[in-house]
């Protein structure tokens, strides 16, 4: 391998490692100094919080400069109190945060929605309704990104992995931090 290419590969690996350390630190800070390993949904709650912190919404996604960032759980709530405890009404981007459990109600006022596995049969309809809105869609439903969702969460052993559909994010007018993109499996892009 040519010397210049080796240097580029080394820098990419170093950047990816630094990004992993950053994301791990953010997730660990949200979970706290737990003595036992975090549960799957403690990890996923930390990831939701992290995605909210590392995503930029357009100004017109909020009715006013002081409007809250609304996180919605669509369908059965696998988190219980974990998500509330993780976020603890912490401001994100200087905005208060609100968590809503959405059963049979519209998610259009949300900025981030977690689409529960219970909504698998309505997935096409949900994503069609979200299309064109500045809503960060996240789910653990298999092939979520393929159907037009933005972030797909998967478990590999005790680790959460994620895939980002960059085309879907761009269509939603969302800017996802390059720090997250370096750690993700990115689809829907010419990168």
Phi and psi in degrees as a GROMACS rama.xvg file:
@    title "Ramachandran Plot"
@    xaxis  label "Phi"
@    yaxis  label "Psi"
@TYPE xy
-59.7819  151.081  UNK-2
-58.0766  -43.4148  UNK-3
-61.7588  -39.5607  UNK-4
-67.8775  -38.2403  UNK-5
-60.7737  -42.622  UNK-6
-62.8648  -42.3457  UNK-7
-63.527  -43.7264  UNK-8
-62.2443  -43.4289  UNK-9
-60.2948  -46.2003  UNK-10
-63.6916  -38.6672  UNK-11
-63.1104  -44.0874  UNK-12
-63.4673  -41.7192  UNK-13
-63.6752  -42.1867  UNK-14
-65.1609  -40.9494  UNK-15
-65.5236  -41.7832  UNK-16
-62.819  -44.1292  UNK-17
-62.1631  -39.9395  UNK-18
-64.3865  -40.6178  UNK-19
-62.3137  -42.911  UNK-20
-62.634  -43.2563  UNK-21
-61.6196  -49.2962  UNK-22
-64.6457  -40.5399  UNK-23
-62.8771  -42.0403  UNK-24
-64.0728  -41.6132  UNK-25
-63.1551  -46.2739  UNK-26
-64.4729  -42.4896  UNK-27
-64.7533  -38.4587  UNK-28
-63.741  -34.4809  UNK-29
-73.6246  -33.9637  UNK-30
-80.3109  -29.0731  UNK-31
90.5483  178.211  UNK-32
-81.1048  60.9914  UNK-33
-67.2612  140.219  UNK-34
-80.0343  -33.4023  UNK-35
-97.7438  157.266  UNK-36
-60.6795  144.414  UNK-37
-66.6595  149.523  UNK-38
-73.9066  167.326  UNK-39
-54.1498  -44.6786  UNK-40
-82.2641  -17.8676  UNK-41
-67.4664  -43.4486  UNK-42
-63.021  -47.4311  UNK-43
-66.0595  -34.0694  UNK-44
-64.0861  -41.7656  UNK-45
-63.1248  -37.6281  UNK-46
-66.5248  -40.6073  UNK-47
-58.8561  -45.6802  UNK-48
-60.2936  -44.7416  UNK-49
-64.4876  -43.595  UNK-50
-60.8125  -40.0921  UNK-51
-62.8216  -39.479  UNK-52
-69.2882  -33.2035  UNK-53
-103.148  20.7857  UNK-54
-120.627  140.007  UNK-55
-112.262  124.52  UNK-56
-96.2397  150.477  UNK-57
-68.0327  151.314  UNK-58
-56.4706  -35.3183  UNK-59
-75.3365  1.33556  UNK-60
-77.3599  -10.9405  UNK-61
-120.009  138.672  UNK-62
-68.8122  -22.314  UNK-63
-155.111  164.133  UNK-64
-62.978  -21.8185  UNK-65
-103.159  4.35201  UNK-66
-64.5818  146.504  UNK-67
-74.8944  158.913  UNK-68
-87.9315  121.919  UNK-69
-104.871  124.379  UNK-70
-106.828  123.074  UNK-71
-112.571  143.855  UNK-72
-109.439  115.103  UNK-73
-98.6197  115.592  UNK-74
96.4463  -158.089  UNK-75
-59.6556  136.2  UNK-76
-91.7562  105.562  UNK-77
-79.8824  -8.53887  UNK-78
-87.2939  -34.2847  UNK-79
62.0554  -134.093  UNK-80
-80.7271  -8.40657  UNK-81
-58.0802  -46.3145  UNK-82
-64.0178  -43.2287  UNK-83
-60.4661  -43.0514  UNK-84
-68.1442  -33.3638  UNK-85
-69.7622  -46.6824  UNK-86
-82.192  -35.4174  UNK-87
48.0278  36.5933  UNK-88
55.7665  28.9502  UNK-89
-68.0678  139.953  UNK-90
-67.2252  143.97  UNK-91
-124.815  123.746  UNK-92
57.6024  34.5846  UNK-93
76.3247  7.45845  UNK-94
-110.01  145.71  UNK-95
-65.8544  155.665  UNK-96
-111.846  145.267  UNK-97
-131.427  136.062  UNK-98
-110.478  130.202  UNK-99
-123.771  134.552  UNK-100
-94.7062  119.73  UNK-101
-110.125  107.81  UNK-102
-123.567  108.682  UNK-103
73.5658  18.4875  UNK-104
-129.275  162.256  UNK-105
-69.0665  146.472  UNK-106
-105.379  6.23428  UNK-107
-61.9723  -22.3278  UNK-108
-85.557  -3.1881  UNK-109
-86.0741  155.916  UNK-110
-103.488  -25.6826  UNK-111
-138.936  131.43  UNK-112
-127.339  138.086  UNK-113
-99.4479  116.381  UNK-114
-90.8707  109.2  UNK-115
-66.5753  155.369  UNK-116
-59.0056  -23.923  UNK-117
-65.165  -15.0647  UNK-118
-98.3276  13.2281  UNK-119
-52.6799  -42.9224  UNK-120
-70.0476  -24.5522  UNK-121
-99.4797  8.50062  UNK-122
-56.1094  -46.2941  UNK-123
-59.5961  -44.3683  UNK-124
-64.9364  -42.6864  UNK-125
-61.7761  -48.4182  UNK-126
-68.7694  -32.2483  UNK-127
-65.2188  -39.9456  UNK-128
-68.2198  -34.35  UNK-129
-78.185  -22.204  UNK-130
-57.3556  131.68  UNK-131
87.0948  -11.3017  UNK-132
-93.9626  155.128  UNK-133
-86.8115  66.2199  UNK-134
-119.186  123.853  UNK-135
-80.2057  108.817  UNK-136
-94.1995  129.947  UNK-137
-133.621  139.484  UNK-138
-157.341  164.093  UNK-139
-106.718  8.04714  UNK-140
-67.6665  131.612  UNK-141
-55.8221  133.37  UNK-142
64.4423  28.3684  UNK-143
-56.099  -45.354  UNK-144
-63.9734  -35.9485  UNK-145
-59.9266  -36.1366  UNK-146
-85.5387  -1.10326  UNK-147
112.807  2.98206  UNK-148
-72.5658  162.432  UNK-149
-91.3558  -50.0168  UNK-150
-122.551  127.143  UNK-151
-110.659  124.665  UNK-152
-99.5875  135.647  UNK-153
-134.861  156.317  UNK-154
-104.68  132.473  UNK-155
-122.836  96.3244  UNK-156
64.7622  -129.018  UNK-157
-87.7159  4.54671  UNK-158
-106.146  144.42  UNK-159
-93.6522  129.007  UNK-160
-114.452  157.068  UNK-161
-143.867  149.953  UNK-162
-120.236  136.782  UNK-163
-118.055  124.827  UNK-164
-88.6244  98.0205  UNK-165
-65.4209  -35.8502  UNK-166
-61.5032  -43.465  UNK-167
-63.7066  -39.3979  UNK-168
-63.7456  -43.3237  UNK-169
-65.5967  -39.3499  UNK-170
-64.3485  -28.0752  UNK-171
-86.693  1.88222  UNK-172
62.2838  36.1255  UNK-173
-107.427  140.946  UNK-174
-110.343  115.217  UNK-175
-96.9752  131.602  UNK-176
-53.8836  141.208  UNK-177
-62.5041  -24.2828  UNK-178
-63.5386  -38.8681  UNK-179
-74.0588  -40.7571  UNK-180
-61.6882  -33.0039  UNK-181
-66.8483  -26.412  UNK-182
-93.9602  -12.2868  UNK-183
-95.7287  162.143  UNK-184
-88.0113  113.503  UNK-185
-95.2188  130.62  UNK-186
-122.878  169.959  UNK-187
64.8772  38.3153  UNK-188
-149.622  156.216  UNK-189
-92.6317  10.1616  UNK-190
